[in-house]
Amino acid sequence: MTGPLVAERVAAVNAAALDWVGWAVVLGPAATLVAGLVAGVVAYLAIAQRRRADAKAEWWRRTQWALDEVLSGAPDRRRVGVAVLYRLAESELATPEDLEVFDAAWGLLLGVGGPVASAAPEPSATEVTAARGQVLTDGRRGVATADWVVRLAAGSSGAPVAGGRG
């Protein structure tokens, strides 16, 4: 193997090497672009997840504050806490498990098994808001709301409440 045969093989190896280098030159920038796009998508998803987690943490902090207000003995603080809980229950951040917590709060405020205000001629604003919260969370959870709660949620006006189920 001397002379022209060796030269032919060297030329074939050089051509194959040049062919690979040529493809690397062409595909290198494309591969870099794809890697950059993948990294961008991963970064975007990480930031979106972080924002959602931060929003949920802030939502839960507000929920804890509202629950503390509801459990306070002061009627004004309790009324504000119930109003805030109602707004928090409307949020898309409230998971089914969170709605169970709200359900317990409404039950505490309304009394389990019957209205707290049954002996009173007019329900308090706190009780009406709690009843509306019960109707809201029951509707979001897909469970039936007791008739007396729906009536209490209607307040003294007797107007029907959206989402109430008997």
N, C-alpha and C positions, 0 to 999 in steps of 0.2 A: 504494500500500500504506500506507494510513493507517487509523487508528481501530481498529475491531474486529478486522480481519485481523492487524494487528501484535500486538494484545493476545492473540489466539489462539495465534499462533506463540510468543510469549514464554511463555505459560502452558504450551505443549507442551514447550518446552525446559526450563523449570523443573521440570515433572513428570518428564521423563526424568532430569534431574540429581538430583532427589530420589529417584527409583527406584534409581539407581546408588549413591547415598549410603546408602540403606536397605539394599541388599545388602552394601555394605562394612561397615556397622555389624553386620550379622548374621554375615557370614563372617569378619570380622577376628579375633575370638577363636578361631574354629575353626581358622583358618590358623595362628595363633600356637600353638595346642595341637599341631597336626600338626608344625610346625617344631620345637617342644620335644621331641616324641616322637622325631623323627628324630635330633635332636642327642643325646638320651639313649641311643638305640641305638648310635650311632656311638661315643659315649664308652665305653659298656659293652664294645663289641667291641675298642676300643683298649686298655682296661685288661686284658681277658682275654688279648689277644695279648701284651701286655707281661709279664703274669704267666707265661705259657707260655715266653716268651723268657728271662725271668730264671731260671725253673726249669731250662730246658735248659742255660743257661750254668753254673749251679751243678752240674748233673749232669755236664757235661763237665769242670769243674774237678776234681770227685771222680774222674772217670775218669782224668784225667791223673795225679793223685796215685797212684791204684792202679796204673797202668801203671809209674810210676816205682818203686813198691815192688816190683812183679813183676821189673823189670829190675835191681834192686839185687842185690848178691851175698849178702846176709845171708838165710839160710833163713827166719828168723822173719818178717822184713819181707816176703819173697816170699810166704809162706803167708798173711799178712794181706792183701796186695795181691790175691792170687787170690780170696780170700773176698769182698773188697769188689767186685772185678770181676764176680764171679758175681751178686751182688745188683744191681749196676748193669745187668747184661745182662737182668735180669727186668723192669726198668722199662719203662713204655710210652713213655718219652722216647727210648728207643733206636730210632733209625731203621735201615732196612736197611743204610745206609752205615756206621753206627756198629757194627752187628753184624759187618760185615766186619773192623773194627779188632779186635773181640773175637776173631774167628776167627783172626786173625794172632797174637794173644797166646796163645790156646790152642795153636795150632800150635807156637809157640816153646817153650812149656812142655812139650808132649808130644813134640816132635820130629816132623818131617814124614816120613810114610811108615812109622812104627812107634812103638811105645811106648818111652819113655825107660827105663822100669823093667823092660824085658824080661829083663834079667839079674838083677834084684833079686828076692828071694823075695816081698817085700811092697811094693806101691806106696806112695809117700809120700802124706801128706794133701794136699800141694800138687798132686801129679799127679792124684789122685782128684777134687779140686775142679776142676782144669782140665778133666778129662775130662767132668765134669758140666756145666761151662760150655760145652764144645764141643757136647754133646748139646742143651743149652738153645738156644744160638744157631743150631745147625743146624735145630732144630725150628721156631724162629721164622722162619728164612729159607726153610724149605721144602726143604731139601736133605738128602740121606742122610748119616748118620753112619757112619763106618767101624766094623765089628764090634768091632775091638780097642778102640776108644774107648768103645763102649757097655759092653763087659766091664770095662774099667778104671773107668768111671763107677760101675759096680755095687760097686766096691771089693772088699774081701776077703770080704764077706758073700755075694757072688754074687746079691744081690737085683736084680730087674729095675729099670731106671730108666725113669721115665715120659718119653715123648717120644722115646726112642731108636729109631732106624731102622737097619736093616742095609743 
